[in-house]
Amino acid sequence: MDSLPRISSCTKRYVVTARPENTIREVAALLIEERVETLLVVDETGRLVGLITIMDVVQIFFPDFVSLLPNIDFVKDFGARKKPSTGSLETAETLLVRDIMGKPVAVEEESSLLRALSVIYKHNLSDIPVLKAGKLVGIASRMDIGQVFLMEWLKSQAIYS
């Protein structure tokens, strides 16, 4: 692995986004429909303003979520949540993305894979937005980055071609 590829080598250009004014119900439907774990929150100009993950949404309704599960006997670490529950699934109609989104965390597309991976781990993310000159151009996941690392390693071992 003489020179590691840049994050641009594994960036997906199709990005699923949300707006700060979307409701949590809309975001939940989008996460399910698009089968993604992270939504990038953009303003009206397309500028990245935040991140929202499936776990951010699930955590809001955790007590109600548990009540939807049949025959639940034990939930490990129940109560060890970051945010208090709103206590009602109906809240999803009025709670907005801007109310729970995380701060925008991203890397520039010329960043090394090591830099991107360190940002992912530092902020406990599954996916990292990728910018070019500050503008959103894509997203890369831990899996995307890991696959490139493994391919490069296997190439260096003359195992993978």
QUIMOMO-V116193 format. One record per backbone hydrogen bond with DSSP energy under -1.0 kcal/mol. CO is the residue of the C=O (numbers start at 1). NH is the residue of the N-H. Records with the same first field share a line. If there is no record, write none. Layout:
CO: NH + NH
This chain:
5: 113
6: 9
7: 10
12: 139
16: 40
18: 42
19: 22
20: 98
22: 97
23: 27
24: 28
25: 29
26: 30
27: 31
28: 32
29: 33
30: 34
31: 36
37: 54
39: 52
40: 18
41: 49 + 50
43: 46
47: 43
50: 41
51: 102
52: 39
53: 57
54: 58
55: 59
60: 86
61: 65
62: 66
63: 67
66: 69
75: 78
77: 80
79: 81
88: 91
89: 92
90: 93
91: 94 + 95
92: 25
95: 24
96: 99
97: 100 + 101
102: 51
107: 131
108: 111
109: 8
111: 7
112: 116
113: 117
114: 118
115: 119
116: 120
117: 121
118: 122
119: 123
120: 125
126: 142
128: 140
129: 107
130: 137 + 138
131: 109
132: 135
135: 132
138: 130
139: 12
140: 128
141: 145
142: 146
143: 147
144: 148
145: 149
146: 150
147: 151
148: 152
149: 153
150: 154
151: 155
152: 156
153: 157
154: 159 + 160
155: 158
